[in-house]
Every structure is written in C-alpha cells, then in structure tokens.
Amino acid sequence: MSDYDVAIVGGGLWGLALAWHLAQGRKRVVVLEQRHTGSGASSRNVGRIRSIQLTPELTRLAVAAQAKHARLARELGRNTLFWRAGYIWVLYGDDEVERFRALLAMLKQAGSEARLLGLQQTLEVLPVLSGGEQPSGAMYGPRDAIVHHDAVVYAYRAACERSGVTIREHCTVSGIEVTGGRASGVQTTGGVVTADLVINASGGWSSHVSALAGVTSPCVPYRREAFVTESTRPVMSAAVTFYRPIEGWFNQTLRGEIVAGSITDEEAPGVDHSASPESLERTAALLVRKAPRLGELRVVRQWAGVYDMTPDRKPLVGASTLPGFFQFCGCNGRGFSLGPLLAELLAAEILTGRRDPLLDGTEPQRFDHATEAHVAIGDYYAGYGSKAAA
Amino acid sequence: MTPSPSLAARLLAQGRVALARSFRLHRPRGAFCHRGWCQQCKVKLTDGRVVLACQSTESHAALHRWDALRIVGRMAEGAVPWAWERHVFADGALQRTYLETLRRLSGALPLADNVVNTPRAATQRYDTDVLIVGAGVAGRAAAEALQARSVACLVVDPLPASGNSDASRAASDPKQYLCVGLYEQPRRALCVGSRDNAIVHFQRLVVATGAYDRIPTVPGNDVPGIIGLRGFEILARDAALPPAVRIGFFGHRLEAQRALAAASQAGVSLRYIAGPADLPDFGGSVFPNSPLLRVLGRSRVRGIELERVGALDCDLLIVGISQPSYELQAQNGCTIELRGSPPIVRATSSGSAPWIAVGEAAGDYVEDGTPARVREIVNAWLSDEPIASNHAAAPLGTAEAHDDAFVCLCEDVRVRDIRTAIAEGYRDVELVKRHTGAGTGPCQGKLCHGALLACAHSAGLDVRIPTPRPLVRPVRVAALAGSCQFPSNAPQ
C-alpha cells in the first residue's frame, strides 16, 4: 500500500487548494514544497481577480472563479480580504476602444458585468489618472476584486493542517517514481514518498517536474516584475491595467501601498526570481505618465515572480499521458484568480470521476500532437488568436 | 560647507520630538536615526508634500495631533491586520464596510494634490572593476588603497564630498549617488542621484556604508525622544540641542565615548550612561551592568528604568548599539549570523560578487585607526589573504526581549506578535515576516531584523534574513523614472 493516496508537488496556492479539497474527500494527501508554502508565484503576485477576459471560455472560467473567491472565506473559516475594488482596463486610442466594444456581447453572455466607460466616467472611477496621459475610455468590471495573496495561501494552509494534510516544506522533488508504466511516487531530498496519484502543481517549475516524469510539457516559465511603494491614504480602488504604450498595471492595496509592474517582450524564458533596474525604471516611468500624482510616492522594494505560460493561455488540468500523473499547472498569470476554482473542479474529478464542463479545453494532452508549441509573452492579444482584440 | 540643520533638528531645538504617527496604532513617533534610515519622522509640509523631517531643510511642517487617534490605534491593535483572519463575513455589505474601515484606519499621510514631477536626465552608465559604496573615512581610504595598487574603482555616496583633505578627495572623486540595489546577470548596481540615475557594471564590491543604531527591545522603545548615537552626533554637529536638555545614554562602551565627545563638542552634558561592565568614567553617573527594563514616557521620553537602579529621568535618550549595514551584502547573496546581545546581524563573507566591508560596515568603530585598518583589509583582499576579523562589542546583558517591546516600528509589530505567529505554526522567518508584516515597511528591516531574528532564534527557527530585495532606501517613483523611451501609442 502506498504512503499516501495523493502526492502533490508544489505547496503554492494551487497545490494547497487541491490538497484541501482532496482531504475533504477523505484522501490521504502529502504536499511537497521545495521552500516554504507559497514561496513561488503565490506570494509574488498581487491577487487581482478579474472577470474581463478576451475569450468566452476564459471569461466563463474567470466569472466562476471569482464566485469561488467570494465564498472562500466562509469555506475556509478565515477572512481572505476579498475586496470588490473593481478592475479597470484603461484604453488609449479609439481603435483600442473599438476592439473592446466588439467584445461586450461576448463578455455579457459569459456572465461578466464589465462595461465600457467614456473619458469622463473613467476619470470619475479613477481620479488619480487626471493630469496624466488622457485615456480614450476604459473597460470596467465594477465587481471584480483584489484579495490578499498571503491571506488566501495561509487560509488554505491552516485548513489543510486541520484536515490532516501532510505538508513537507524544504523538501525538493528530484524524481518521479514509475512502476509498471504508472507513476507510483516521488523521490525527494527527504526520501521516497509513494502515492497512487502524483500531481504536478509546481507553477513555474512545472515543465521541470514534467520532465522528471518523462512527460512532454508545453509550459514555459517567464519572469514578471513588480514594485511596491510606501503607504498613503486611499487614492484609488479599482485595479488598473493598460496595454499602451506597453503592457502595465497598478493598484492600491488595502494597506495603502501602490503596487505596479510592466511587461516587455524582451524577456527570456526561465525561472528567474531576480529583479532588474530596467523594470524599475520602466514601470516608474509608466506610472508617472499615467498617474502623475503617484510620482511623489517612494518605492520601498521590488521583486520578481514567474508566470507559467501555455501556448493557448489556458491551464493544464487533468490526466497526462503517464497514468497516475496529473498536470495542474499553466497558470498563465491567472493563477491566483483561477486556482481555488480549478482545485475544486479537479478534486471533484479525482474523487468522483466526473469532469466538469468548465474544464473543457484544459486537457493537458491537447498539445501532445502540436508540431511546435510556441509561447510569445509580449504580444498579449496575439496569444489568444483573437482578432477581436488584435 | 556649513551644514544647515534639518527640519527634525529645528523642531527638536524647539522642544518638539513627536513628529509623526505610526501606520497601524497611531502611536506618536519621532526621528530616531536623523539620517534618513529609520523612516519614523515622515511629516507633511505646508505645501502638501510628504518628506522625512530629518532629510528636509524646510522650516515648517503641518504636524499631527494624536490624542484622539491613539484610542483608534488601541482599538485597531485587536483588529488590523493581525486578527483580520478571524473576522469572517459573507461577500456583501458587511465585508465591504469592514475592509473600507481597515483602509481608512491607516495612519499613512495623504498624497499631495499638486505634484510636479521634474523630468530626469538620461541614465548614466559606468563600468568599473571595484564599486565602492560610501565615501566616508573608510570608503575614501579604500579608494586610495585600491588606486595605490592601480585597481580601477568608482565611489558613490549620496552626500556631497565633505573632503577632509584635498588629496583624498582628488583620489577618490566620489559620484553623488545613492546606491539602492545590486542586480545579477549581468552584475550591476542601480544608483540614484538628484538629477539622473546611474547603472554601474562592476566586478567587485567594497561596502563602506557605515552602521546605524539599533533600538533595544524593551517596552516603550518607540517613544519619541530616543535618538541613535549617529543621529545625536549630527544634532551635536549642527548645534541643534536645546541647552537645558537632560540627556541619558544607554549602549556600548565605544559608543558611549563617541556620545561624550559629541556632547562636549555641542556644549551639552550627559546626565548618566548605562550599559555593560566596562563603561567610561565621566563627570556624571555611570550605571554599568544594569539591564534596561523600559523606556518611560508616552508621547515623549521621560526617563528609563534600569534593573536594580530604578527610574532615571531624561528628555532625550541616546542609544548606542551599532548595527553594521548589511543590505548590499545581503542583496549580493551573503549569509548572515547573529552576534552579541542584543543580537546584531553580521554579514558573513560569502556572496555572488567578491566583496569586503570596511569601516563601520565591517564592525570597526575606532575612528582614528580606520584608514590604516582599511588599507590593511583592502591589501589583504587584493592579495587573496585571509582578513582578520575585528568584531568586538561585548554583550549588553539585556534580558530576553519583552512581549510589549516593538520589533518593527514601521508596521507596529510587537515581540508578542512575532511569538504568537511562531506559536501558530509560521515556523519560517519568511512566513513570520509575511504574516506579521515585520520588516516589510519603508525601513525594510533596518531597525527590526536583529530583534526579529533573535525572536526566531530563541523559538528554534533557522536564522536567515528574509529575502533581501532592492531598494536599500525608499526612492520617489518620479526619481526612478529615469529617461525611459516607449513606442508611440499609435494603432498597432
């Protein structure tokens, strides 16, 4: 008999959430984490939970994921600081506005409450933009939310401990045991752990863990950087994203800090947690250009995290080609919003054998016959193959 | 150059030490370091800008009144954010109100209305073998020693060259930048100046960034009027001390000697000094071997209480517990250890780029001997010889950190909060930091890492510094903006 029913590689949000749901179904679960729980992308993101997506599948998933976040505090018995601050995609140029106007019907049908704002309404939602580069309008999701990433991760961690999940921290996975053509356990720095089912929930390291299991993976990790300022009194609520002149974002946290980041297409793939001065200067320049008042705030620190990208920007959720080895990765920068919902759905599939229709299109084996899986990080719209936006 | 006293110094001369209020508990706070490190003296100027009083030469500030807000702070201690996870609401009006209340309870200062962001000149690029950070006595001596061996070096320091001797100034020629971060792949440093920034590619690093003073972990350790030794030296130099002020001192022997020298230079006297066994004799009372129990006073220092001695009055308490700066070494990937009592963080000599620390950053506090000692260290380093450690500092003999004492002033985290977090299962320094917020405020752990790690150590956790990240000191967004060029916004 195996040590555990399920061994989960990765103690981030995805791994812990899945472990908790499986433990609710009376599975014996172990979570293996190379550093401390949440040490990867789970503690390096800013917890923005948006419903505005560019494709119907992703929008449906995102709307359901947001509802999951909204009920999470009750489920876990801890406040996750789920704050309906709103999400605003600020548009610069009439052509950008037209692209989003074309998406409105799709978004509505998929359940998003997003609406298009003109210049005046945009400035009413975000007075902090006044004096900066004048927007042409904005896509606004008034009920979209921001959560505190650490609060969510620690709520799952505490719930896991109450439910009898074994969490092994500072335990690096060095190999996947395969017996009779089936994954049967995990080799770690703390010895071999046997399990009937091995799940790859290792975020930025997912392609590495796939390789350990001999499974081909389309996932490619990319670095994303951010900085945070000192606190100030509330100046804005809605989380801002923009795509011109380059992709960037900022929002104010509950504690009053401004967090901000920007993305270029010059990033080389790989797990890299080191920050760069170029990103700091670039993001600072964008922030001053969009919201000049924020230029007065002082930056306290900067950091980097990892996006685990797939060619179609959809996650990998379910069985791989190796029996007994499941993929639960490919967060594509939506890991924090989608994680809790996907964990619930995958756990239900493992426990009951029935797959929820919301998971359609996330089958890990969909790339097995693709000739070349190419991930381009910089051109956001192009990644979706959506002509409506590109 | 005649130094002009800072806003904090001016206000101190008028008898005002409480300048700001804390982020979470709305406790009165004042300048501790007077050097721009501790971030406790943030004030709003009459034009709305928010500045550090110790770094501003303005003459007026709009200061807070805090009496009513302290009650808010007392209530907040049970609610934000340490206990937030226990308040569970359904997604709806109650949760919204709760979060909105949390937001508005913040003690942070508001943003100025009329911000003018001066455009920055293009970012400079430099390439050098050795980057020397800090152009004080030690940094300049290191530059001379390197140049004597024909090693190319670049010195950066945020302060204008003071130039003790023309020869040393010519030799080192410091660039006026604050080095805020070290980066890998490729190896470089980001330096922020008043008009532009500089990115310096370097091979090796000399850290000459000095030391700062630590606050003892006793109750009342956040009361305005506690001043670090190095801040006191600046106040003495700028003649900013009120004549009749009663000054007490607590700290190590060498620091006590420096405080006595600074006091006599400024024409004021210390009433007493307290600390370890070997304190210097002077005209006033000396209390060796008397552990500090608490700092007395609510909105300003009224005195201290020593074990076996009892209460002693003072208006200003000078604290001399030196913490060599270690941020750049930590960003460079060094490991750390805890030494002494109260524990001081020491960078050990590993790391990515080859580096040495000199002067106070190396824990060397003998002012007169510094240049010779620096030459010795630099020459040993260049010749690949072992460098003899010169770490002194006898234990102060303070008791175990008190539950009520503050570990982190920026985020109002007490020793009790750290202990509770560890007891709740956050058994990793990084998790404790994230759960309590200790070390995540504007000073980025300069005041608190020693105390945080001491708590972690006594609870049996591994002593590791929480992930060291740029920036070393907060810098305005507009100053970091550099001279970035972007593609146009035209339709793509």
Chai-1 contact restraints between the chains, C-beta under 6 A:
chainA,res_idxA,chainB,res_idxB,connection_type,confidence,min_distance_angstrom,max_distance_angstrom,comment,restraint_id
A,H36,B,D428,contact,1.0,0.0,6.0,A-B,restraint_1
A,H36,B,E430,contact,1.0,0.0,6.0,A-B,restraint_2
A,H36,B,L431,contact,1.0,0.0,6.0,A-B,restraint_3
A,A70,B,D91,contact,1.0,0.0,6.0,A-B,restraint_4
A,A73,B,V88,contact,1.0,0.0,6.0,A-B,restraint_5
A,R78,B,E85,contact,1.0,0.0,6.0,A-B,restraint_6
A,N79,B,W84,contact,1.0,0.0,6.0,A-B,restraint_7
A,N79,B,E85,contact,1.0,0.0,6.0,A-B,restraint_8
A,N79,B,H87,contact,1.0,0.0,6.0,A-B,restraint_9
A,N79,B,V88,contact,1.0,0.0,6.0,A-B,restraint_10
A,W83,B,L99,contact,1.0,0.0,6.0,A-B,restraint_11
A,Y92,B,N489,contact,1.0,0.0,6.0,A-B,restraint_12
A,G93,B,N489,contact,1.0,0.0,6.0,A-B,restraint_13
A,D95,B,P491,contact,1.0,0.0,6.0,A-B,restraint_14
A,D150,B,R434,contact,1.0,0.0,6.0,A-B,restraint_15
A,E230,B,P442,contact,1.0,0.0,6.0,A-B,restraint_16
A,E230,B,P474,contact,1.0,0.0,6.0,A-B,restraint_17
A,S231,B,A108,contact,1.0,0.0,6.0,A-B,restraint_18
A,T232,B,A108,contact,1.0,0.0,6.0,A-B,restraint_19
A,T232,B,L111,contact,1.0,0.0,6.0,A-B,restraint_20
A,R233,B,A108,contact,1.0,0.0,6.0,A-B,restraint_21
A,R233,B,P110,contact,1.0,0.0,6.0,A-B,restraint_22
A,P234,B,R103,contact,1.0,0.0,6.0,A-B,restraint_23
A,V235,B,L111,contact,1.0,0.0,6.0,A-B,restraint_24
A,R244,B,N489,contact,1.0,0.0,6.0,A-B,restraint_25
A,P245,B,F486,contact,1.0,0.0,6.0,A-B,restraint_26
A,P245,B,P487,contact,1.0,0.0,6.0,A-B,restraint_27
A,P245,B,N489,contact,1.0,0.0,6.0,A-B,restraint_28
A,L254,B,L102,contact,1.0,0.0,6.0,A-B,restraint_29
A,L254,B,R103,contact,1.0,0.0,6.0,A-B,restraint_30
A,G256,B,S106,contact,1.0,0.0,6.0,A-B,restraint_31
A,G256,B,A108,contact,1.0,0.0,6.0,A-B,restraint_32
A,S274,B,E184,contact,1.0,0.0,6.0,A-B,restraint_33
A,S276,B,Y183,contact,1.0,0.0,6.0,A-B,restraint_34
A,P277,B,Y183,contact,1.0,0.0,6.0,A-B,restraint_35
A,P277,B,L190,contact,1.0,0.0,6.0,A-B,restraint_36
A,P277,B,I199,contact,1.0,0.0,6.0,A-B,restraint_37
A,L280,B,L480,contact,1.0,0.0,6.0,A-B,restraint_38
A,E281,B,L480,contact,1.0,0.0,6.0,A-B,restraint_39
A,E281,B,G482,contact,1.0,0.0,6.0,A-B,restraint_40
A,E281,B,C484,contact,1.0,0.0,6.0,A-B,restraint_41
A,R282,B,C484,contact,1.0,0.0,6.0,A-B,restraint_42
A,A284,B,V477,contact,1.0,0.0,6.0,A-B,restraint_43
A,A284,B,L480,contact,1.0,0.0,6.0,A-B,restraint_44
A,A284,B,A481,contact,1.0,0.0,6.0,A-B,restraint_45
A,A285,B,A481,contact,1.0,0.0,6.0,A-B,restraint_46
A,A285,B,C484,contact,1.0,0.0,6.0,A-B,restraint_47
A,L287,B,V477,contact,1.0,0.0,6.0,A-B,restraint_48
A,V288,B,N117,contact,1.0,0.0,6.0,A-B,restraint_49
A,V288,B,A478,contact,1.0,0.0,6.0,A-B,restraint_50
A,V288,B,A481,contact,1.0,0.0,6.0,A-B,restraint_51
A,P292,B,V115,contact,1.0,0.0,6.0,A-B,restraint_52
A,P292,B,N117,contact,1.0,0.0,6.0,A-B,restraint_53
A,R293,B,L111,contact,1.0,0.0,6.0,A-B,restraint_54
A,R293,B,V115,contact,1.0,0.0,6.0,A-B,restraint_55
A,L294,B,V477,contact,1.0,0.0,6.0,A-B,restraint_56
A,G295,B,V115,contact,1.0,0.0,6.0,A-B,restraint_57
A,G295,B,N117,contact,1.0,0.0,6.0,A-B,restraint_58
A,G295,B,V477,contact,1.0,0.0,6.0,A-B,restraint_59
A,G295,B,A478,contact,1.0,0.0,6.0,A-B,restraint_60
A,E296,B,A112,contact,1.0,0.0,6.0,A-B,restraint_61
A,E296,B,V115,contact,1.0,0.0,6.0,A-B,restraint_62
A,L297,B,V477,contact,1.0,0.0,6.0,A-B,restraint_63
A,R298,B,P474,contact,1.0,0.0,6.0,A-B,restraint_64
A,R298,B,V475,contact,1.0,0.0,6.0,A-B,restraint_65
A,R298,B,R476,contact,1.0,0.0,6.0,A-B,restraint_66
A,V299,B,V475,contact,1.0,0.0,6.0,A-B,restraint_67
A,V299,B,V477,contact,1.0,0.0,6.0,A-B,restraint_68
A,V299,B,L480,contact,1.0,0.0,6.0,A-B,restraint_69
A,V300,B,P442,contact,1.0,0.0,6.0,A-B,restraint_70
A,V300,B,P474,contact,1.0,0.0,6.0,A-B,restraint_71
A,R301,B,R469,contact,1.0,0.0,6.0,A-B,restraint_72
A,Q302,B,P470,contact,1.0,0.0,6.0,A-B,restraint_73
A,W303,B,R469,contact,1.0,0.0,6.0,A-B,restraint_74
